[in-house]
Amino acid sequence: MDDAMRERLRRTRRVTTPWSDDEARGITGARLDELLDRWVDGYDWSVHERRIEEFPWETVQAGGTELRVIHQRSTDPGAPVAVLLHGWPDSILRFERVLPLLTDLHVVVPALPGFPFATPLTASGMSANRIAGIVADALEELGYPRYTVSGGDVGGTVAEILAGQHPDRVAALHLTNVAPQHAFSVDPAKLAPDAADYLGRAAQWFRAQGGYIAEQSTRPNTLAVALGDSPAGLAAWLVEKLESWSDGPAFTTEELLTWVSAYWVTGTIGTSFATYTESAVLPDRIDTPTVLSVFAHDTKPEPRSYAEAFLNIREYVEHPAGGHFAAWEQPEAYTGDLRRAVGLGAAQSVTG
């Protein structure tokens, strides 16, 4: 970080509340102090910036805009293609640990519009539906007519829409969650009992922990100022989610600061709210063969019966460890399930 940034961090006005020691009320004062002190002294963004720049980046003209992607090519021209879609509050860094495990595939990791490392987002209308169209156009431009799509969180929603829009192109899906938008349109009376029970648990989670969704979806301008102007505020907002949604100590302090710095140096926290602010329209049902990876410590792990109401679940794989950022937390388990989906897609192509 440059000297101006360090001085800004040094001048942070430390804020305390009567609940500053209560993890249930958000990041604690002590944890934030630890992060900010390390950010000022002992953290060097340039080391990580150089590493990120060394990924095989390409810029593709797609959907009337530019899409920046990591494009890791296999030495085998005929290798299967896997598309990895990240979510919020992360970036392409979610997949850093799985890329070395997938060298036998062609792998495309888009920096989703509005997120770190993407071409700057300057206009409204960047819904998950539009992003799905942009990704489809980019893959066509790259010469990939058929592929397996893998993702979770925002990326999972984009993946479902992409499969619904282009069933001829998406050979298989690998998801770590079902798009949450389904919960707001489904009739519980039409669900299996345990699926209907899940809706109640999900609703409870949204009431207890979903305040960030309400703010990001309804008042993005206000929140963008608060987080985009204050590195301390940005760290508090993001690290709370990164730590509480993962399984145990999934990140070192250095890694947390890198994921937060990715938002700070690119100035993308406000534009990363686009898929919350712009409504998404999902297909009622998607027939693409799907592998659903359920990691025990994710925010709202779904039962199979619930997923089957919307998706063609061919394999439902439960993992005892791992949370919301499974590709980072459990890269071997994640890639194993992704390969299951690639196999389903290959079988579909042969029989289809």
N, C-alpha and C positions, 0 to 999 in steps of 0.2 A: 504494500500500500504506500502511496506517496506521503510526503511530509504533511500536506494539507489535510489528508484523511486522518493521519495519526493525531494531528492537533485537534481535529474535530472530535475524535473519540476521547481524547484527554479532557476535553471541556464538557463532556456529557454530564448533564445534571442528573445525578442518581436519584431515582424516585422510589420511595418506600410507601407501603400501604400497611394496614393492620394485618394483612394476610401474606406479607412478603415471604414468610417461611413455609407457606402451605402450597405444596405442589398441585393440589386439586384446584387451586385458584389461578394456575398459570405458572410460568417460569418463576422460580424463586429469585429473590434479590441476590443471594449468594451465588447462584449459578450464573446469573447474568453478569455479575461483577467479574467472575472468573473468566468468562468468555471475552468480555471487553478488555480486561487487562492483557489477556493473551493476544488479542487482536492488535493492541497498541504495541506490545513488545513481544517479539518472538514469532510472529506470523509473517510470512513472506508470500504474498499473492503471486509474485512474478514466477516463482518456481512452479506453481500449479498452472498458471497461465501458459507457460511454455509447454507443459505436458498436454494440456487441452488443445493447444494449437497444432500439436503433432498428430492428432487424430486425422484420418484420411477424409478431410472435409471436401464437399462439393456444393456448389450453388446451382440450383435447378430452377428454370423459369416454369412456373406451374400455377394454374388457376388465376392468372392475372397478377401474380406476385412472385417474389423470390422465396424459395424454400432452401434453407441451409440444412444439409444432411451429412452425417458421418456415413461414408460408403466403404465398408470393409469387404473387399472382393476376395472370393475364394480363388485358389489356383486352378480349380476345375470350372471351366466356363459353364458346364451344365449343372452345377450345384443348385440345390434348392435355395429359395430366397426367403429370408425372415425379415420382417419389418417390426421394429421395436418402438413402442410409443410410450413416452413418459407421462407423468402427471404433475400435480401441484402438491406440495411446494418444492418441487425439485426441477430437474432438467435432464439433459442427456447424460449427466453424471450418474444417474440412477443405474445405467447399464455399463459403467466403466469396468466392473468386475466380470461381466459375462462376455464381453467382446473377445478376450483371449481364449475363451472356451468354445467359440463358434467359428473358428478359422476355416472350417470345411464348408461353411455356408456363405452365400452372399448375404451380407447384413446391411440393412439401411436403418439408420437411427435419425429421424428428423428432429431438429430443434423446433418444436411446435411454435407457430406464430404467436408472438407476445411474450415468449419465455426467453430465458438467458440463451445467448449465442445465436438467436434467430435474427433475421433481417428486422430492423425496427418496425413496430406496428404503429401506423399513423392514422388509421381510419377505423370506424366502428364496423360491426357486422361480422366479426370473426367468431362465429359460433362453432360448436363442435361439428356441425353439418358442413360448414364451409371448409373447415380444416380437413375433414375427411375427403372432400373433393380435391383439395390442393394436393394432399398426399397421393391420391389416386393418379392425378395428372403427373406428379413428379415421378412416380414409379413407371408410368408409361414412357415418360421422357428418358428415363434411365434404361429402358429396354426390357422391363420385367412385366410380362403379361399375366403372371400368376405367382402368388406368394402366400405365405402364412403370416398372419398379423398377431402380434403379442403385445399386451399392455395391461395397465391397471389405472385406476383413478380416472383422470381426464382422458388419458390415453386409451383406457378400456372403453370409455364411451365413444371415442372417435373410432376405435376398432369395430365396435358393433355397428355403427352407422356405415362405415366403409364396407363391411360385409353385406349390409342390407342394400346399399346403393349399387354394389358391384359383385353380385354372387358369382359371376363368371370369372372374376379375377382373384377373389379371396378363397384360397383352397381350404384353409382351416383357420380357426381362431384359438389362441391361447390367452386366457384371461385370469387375472387374480381377483377379480370381483365382478359382479353384475352391475351394469350401469345403474346408479341410484335413482335416476329419473323414472325407472319402471315402477318404483314404489308409490309414486304419486298418481298413477293412472290405473293400476290394477284393481280389480274387484276382489277383496279378500274372500268373499263367499265362493269364488271360483278356484281357490287355491287349496292344496292339501293342508291338513291341519297344522303340520309343523311349519309349512310355508307361511300360513296366516299368522302363526305365533311369531315367526321371524319379523314380520312387519311391525308387530308391537315392540319388539326389541330394537329394531332399527329406529322407530319413532322416538323411543326413549333416548337413544344415542343422539339423535338430532337435537332433542330438547336440552340434553346435558352438555353437548360438545359442539353443536352446529352453529353457534353464534357467528363464527367467522364467515360461514356461507351467507348468512343474512346480510352482513355488512358488505362483503365483496360483491354480492349480486345486486344490491340495491343502492349502495353509496360508494361506488368505486373511486370517484373523484376525491371524496373526503379522505378516505383511507389511504389513497395513493400519496397524498401530501404528507400525512403523518409518518408513513413508512419510508417514502422516498427521500425525505429530508433528514431522517434520523437513523444513523446506523444502529444505534442502541435499540430503537423501536423495531427496526427490521429484524435484528437478531432475536429479539424477544418473540416477535410474531412467528418467525419461521422455526426457531429452535424448539419452542414449545411443541410444535407439531412433529418435527423430526424425531424428537426424543420420546414423546408420549405415544406416537403411533408405531414405533418400532419395538422389537423384542429385546429388551435388556440394553446393554451398552453397545448398540450397533454402530455408533460413530465415535471416533476420537474427537477431541476438541479441535484438532487441526482439520479434520474432515468436515465437521460442522461449520467451521469458519469458511472453508472453501465453498461449501454449498450456499452459504449466506453471501459470501463475496461475489459469487456468480451473479446474483441478483443486483448487488450494489453496483458493481463496476459496469454492468450493462444497462442499469437504470430501468429494469423491466418489472419491478414489483407491481406497478399499476396496470401495465398491459397484460400481466399474467392473470388478471381477473376476468379477461374477456369471455372465457367459456363459462364463467359464473354469471356474468351480466347478460350475455346473449343466450336466449333460450335455445335448447336443443330439441329436435324432434326425432324420436327413435322409432324404428319399425316395431310393430306389435310382437312379431316373432322373427327370429333369424334361423334359417335352416342350415347354415354353414356348420360342418362338424367342429365341435368345440371341446377343448380340454380346459377345465376349470381347476386352477390350483388354489387351494384354500389353506392359508397360513394361519395357524392358531391364534396369533396375537395381532392379526389385522383388526381394523376398527369395527367392522361389521361382517364377519364371515357368514356366508349364506349356506343354508342347507341345500342339498341337491334338488329337493322337490321345488324349491323356490326358483333356482336357476333354470330348471327344466320348463318352467312356465313361459320362458322367453327365448331360450337357447336350445340348440340341438346338442345336448351334453352327451358326448361319447365316453369321456373319462372324467371322473371327479376324484381329484387326488388331494388327500388331507395330509398336511405336514405339521408335526408337533412343535416346530420352532419356526420363527420368522414372523414378520409383521407386514406393515403396509408397503415397505420398500424392499420387497422380497428379492428382486434382482440384485440388490446391493447386499442385503443381509444374508441370503442363502443362494449364492450364485449357482452352485452345483445343482441344487434341487430345482431351481428355476429353469436352468437350461435343460435338465432332464425332462421336465414337463413340456417345454417348448419343442423338444425333439419328438415327443409323443404326438404333438399337433402336426409337426412337419410330416411325420409318418402317416397320419390320418389324411393329410392333404395329398400326399403321393398316392395313397390307395384310392382316394376319391377320383384322382385324375385317371388312374388306370381303369377303374370300373365305370367312370362317368362318361 
